[in-house]
């Protein structure tokens, strides 16, 4: 199952933690929505150690893809910035 492989890869990346963040940031600019989504999930799961990704994650709040916007909101929440989201207008 491809989903299982993606979940395993995501888990391995998250275990690396802060060291994986620089490799994940360019993935937020990929043309494939699934890649951007998985990068957002990984950054969120890394949590506070992914704080350097805040601005690139915020840029995904303007995505036309509702799944990507949701993943960005979730990632910011996991990095413990939920109250800061109220400063942005989010249209779903």
Secondary structure as UniProt FT lines:
FT   HELIX           2..16
FT   HELIX           17..20
FT   HELIX           21..25
FT   HELIX           26..29
FT   HELIX           33..46
FT   HELIX           47..53
FT   HELIX           54..59
FT   HELIX           60..62
FT   HELIX           66..78
FT   TURN            79..80
FT   HELIX           82..85
FT   TURN            86..87
//
